[in-house]
Each structure stands twice: as C-alpha cells, then as structure tokens.
C-alpha cells in the first residue's frame, strides 16, 4: 500500500476541517506527522499518539502507552486537550517501561533537525518517512537534495537521491537477528524486487505532499521534484556507540562495503560530505 494520501484527504488537511490539526503540528516541533496511505499518524518521542483515518475518524494511542489510565477519546473538538495528556503518558512509558522508543525518538529528532529546524534548509537531506513498513521495512527514508544553490534549482544535470537510513543505537544493536548484516541483505533484496519503481514513485509523491503540508519547512519556494536518481542509496547511522565494545569491529569484518554517516560536528543534521565508506569509517571510528 502506498504511503501517500489521496487528494481529498490532503485537501481536508490543507483547507478542510482537519486543518486545525495540521496547524497544531506545524507549531509544535515535538510532534511528527507521517503519511500512511489510508491514515495519518502523529508521533511524539517516536510513539504514535494520534491517528486519523481517511474517514476522518480519530484513533488514540495504544493502551500499552497509557497503561490502562484514563484518557479521553480524541476528536476534532478536543484534540488540543487530548495531545498534552497523551504526550505525558508517552513520557511515563519511556521512563518506566522497558521499551524500544529511544531509537525511534532519535529518528524523530533527525526528522525535526532536517525538516523544520532553523537550520533545515542548510542540510543536504530531508526525511520523507520514518518507520517505513510497506514494500520493505526501514528506519527512515530521506531525499538527498544538496543545499548548494545550484542543486536547489534542479538543473537537468542534477537528480536528488532517495536514501534509506538504518539507525543503530548503542552497541547491542550492531549484531544479532536485526543487526547490520540483516539490514544489508534486506536492502539488497529490496532494490532487486519488482516493487522498487513503485517505492520510488510513492516516496516522490510523499515528499511533495509533506512539502505542501508545510511539514518540510521552507520548501514551497523550490520547484516540484519530478525525477530522481534511479539508484537508491543505503546508509548506516550509528548513535551512542561504546567504543570499548568489539561488536562493531566484529560485525564490519562480516559485511560487504557499505556507507556510514557521521555528525557535523555534532547534532542530527545530515550532510552529504559526511558520508563515508566502510574502510574510512574503520580508520576514523573503530
């Protein structure tokens, strides 16, 4: 199923009765709105706190997040009351339960830094989708559109590149059943599948819809992207890695050459000059 939403749903967000929800998200940079085809989902700290389907029905957070505590049923009339309470329950869940949201929170921070922070127009990537789970499963999908004035004009000689990022948080995420080797194998299988052209087309459409929705700050002044590089890139983004651990060096010996990204010099801004291959990464960080 495609991630882009239909034109009627888009119009409801832009100018219809769902526009107050969109405006709320635009003004609250702790929230991240993602398109999910037949619904939209709003995330806080990586946790889904509100979904709205294409029949405009509001759905609340999972019971696992509010642990059975009372929570009003969200609607267009009370979502401004609902969201702060839902946020609080996510905070409690993150800090009291063994959970997977720390890595998802990092993904959301990356989206915020590159899509709508004061410096977002100066980075080289824009996040199209986080927690992509459709034709494949990836942490986030981004568009490399270099921040040079010439590239932003989209000359015929320049094609933006769809890029898949896998976030590995801490040394325990390096190996195992969802480790680096598996991600590379899954990516190689995905790009050789029959779904790849549909994926590229869908991500281009999602980028344009998020741009129109004001979810990628300042991009409406640029041309609409029609064509992209047919080659999809794959990059590992490692965070909070303990260098005393040998898990990374052990994992790198068993994988083919691949790309990594490092910070510039700190923070979550994504820059094309900071993409390095496996050998460079080993020399710099292992």
N, C-alpha and C positions, 0 to 999 in steps of 0.2 A: 504494500500500500504506500502511495506517495505521501511525503511529509507536507507538501504544500496544501493550503486550504482552498476551497472553491471561492469563486468571485463574490458570491452572496455573503459568505462568512467574512471575507475580507472587508466588504463594504460595511457590514454591521460593526466591525471594529473601528473602521476609519470614520464613519459618519453616522452610524445607527445607534441603537440603544445600548450596545456593548462598548461604545466609545469611552464612557467614564472609566471602565476597567482598564482600557489601553492607556488612558491619560494617567491613571494611578500608577501603573507600572513604569511609564516613561519618567515619572518624577521620583520613583523610589529605586535607587540603583542597587538595593539589596535583593531585588526581585529579578527574575529572568523568565521571560515569556518565550516558550518554544511552540512551534507549529507541529501538529501531529496528524495531519490529514483530516480526519473526521472530528478532531477536537484540538483545543489549545491547552497547554498546561503551564502554570506559573510555578516557578521553583524558588525556594529560599534555602540557602546554605546547601544546595544540592537535593533538598527534599521537595517533593511535589506537594504544594499546599492548596492548590485550587485548579480544577479543570472545568472547561466549558465545552460541551459537545456542539455538533453542528445543528442541533435542535435548540441550542442556547440554554440547555439545562446545566445548572451549576452543580459540581461534584466536589465534596470536601476531601480533606486529607485522609490518608489511610488510618484506620483505627490503631495501627501499631505505633503511630506517631503521638497520638494523644492519650494512649494507654487507658482508654475507656473513660477518660474525664469528659465532662460536658462540653459540647461545642455546638454552636448554632449551625443550622443548615444554611449554607451561603446562597445568596440570590443577588440580583442586580440592585435590590433595595438595601441590602445590609452588608455588602462585601467589604465596605470600609470599616465596619465594626468587626467583621469576621477575620480579616487578614492579620491584624496585630496579635490576636489570640492564637491563631494558627502558627504564626511565627514563634511565639513563646513556647508552644508545645514542641516545635522542632528544636529549639534551643535546649529544652529539657531532655529531649530524646538523645541529642548529640552528646550531652554531658553526663547522662546517667545510664545509657544502654550501650552494649557492645554493638557497634553498627558500622556500616560501610559509607557513611556520609562524608567523612573527612576528605576522601579522594574526590567525591562528587562536588564538594564545596570548593575545592581547588579548581575544578573545571569551570564552575560558575564564576569564580574570581578571574579566571583567564578570559571568559566571555566579557565580563564587565570591563576589564582593562583594555581590551582590544576593540570593543564595540561602542562603548559610550562613556569612557572616562575622558577627562580633559585632554589626554594625550592619544586618544584612539586613532585620530586621523594621521598621526605620525608613525603608527606601526605598519607593518607590511602584511598583516593578516587580519581578517575579520571572521569571527566564529559564525558559521551558518547554523549548526545544530549541535547540541550536546546530548549525550546518551543516545546516540543513533542506534535504533534497533528496528530495522525494517528489512532491507535486502542484505544487510550484514549487521554486525554489532561492533560499534566503535565508540570510544570515549567522547571525541568530538570531531566534527568536520569543519574545516576552515577554508577560506578562499585567500590564497596569496595574491595580493594586489599591491605591488610595491608602492611605497609612499613617495617616490620621485614624481616631480611634476609631469614628466613625460609619460610615465606609466599610467598616471591617473587620467590622462587624456585619451587612453585606449587607442593608440595608433595601431594600424593593421599589423605591424611587426611585433606587437606585444599581446600575449594571451595570458590572462590570470590563470592560476593553477589551483584546482581543488586538492586539498591536502587533508589526509586523515592523521589525527594525532592519537597516540595512546599514552595515557598518564600512568606512571608507576610511582606510587607514593610509599616511601620507605623501602628498606632493603628486603623485607619479607615478600614484596610483590614482584621481585625480579624473576623468580623461578616458580616451579610448581605448575599445576594444571592450567592456570591462566597467566603464565609467565610470558617472557619475551619471545621465546621460540614459537609458542602457540599463536601469538599475535601476528608474527611474520608469516607463518603458514596460512593463517586465516586471510590475511591481506592478499597474499599471492593467489590463493584460491578465488577470492572475491573478484580481483581485477581480470581474471581469465573467464569469469562467468558470463552468462547471457544477460545478466542484469545490469552490466556496467553502464551501458548507454542510458538506460532509464534512470539510474542513480545520478549520473552527471546532469541530465536534463532537470531532474527534480531538485537537485541542490542549487542549480542556477535560478530556478523559479523561487525557491525558498529564500535565497539571498535577496532577490528583488522584492518579494513580499515583506520581508523584515525591514528592508530599506524603506519601503513605502509606509510601513507602520511606525517609523521613527525609532526602531529598535537597534539600528546601526547609525549612530549619531553623525550628522553632517554629510551623509552620503547622497542625499537627494540632489545635490548640486552637480554630481557627476553623471556621465552617460550610463544608460542601462547596459549591463553586460549581456551580450548575445552569444558570443563564442568564448570558449575556454580551452586551455591546453588539454588535448585528449589523454595525456598521461597524468594519472593521479599519483601524488606523492604520499609517502608514508614516513612519519617521524615519531620517535620516542621522546617524551618529555618526562624526565625523572625529577622528582622533588623529594627533599628531605632524606637524601640517601646517606647512610652512615658509612664513611669511607673505610672504617676498620673492618667492615664485613668483606668477605671474599665472594659473596654471592654474585655480584655484578661481574667481576673478572672471570669467574667460572662460567657464567651464562654467556659472556661475549665470545668465549672460545668455541661455543657450540652453535652460533648463529652466523648466517652469511652477512656480508656487508650491509649496513643499514644506516639511516641518518638519525641524528640526535639534535636537540636544540638546547642552548644554554641561555641564561638570563643576560640582560644588557643594561647595567651590570647586575642589577637586582630588580625584582618585580616580575610581573607576568606579561609584559609587552612582548610580542612575537616579532622578530626581525629576521629577514632572510639571510643577512650576513652572519647570523649566529647558528646557521645550520651546518653541521659538520658530519663527516662520515665516521664509521666505527673506529678506524685507526687513529684519526685525530682525537676522537673522544677518549680513547685509551691513554694517549700521550698527555692529555690535559687533565683528566679527572680520575684515572684508575691507578 
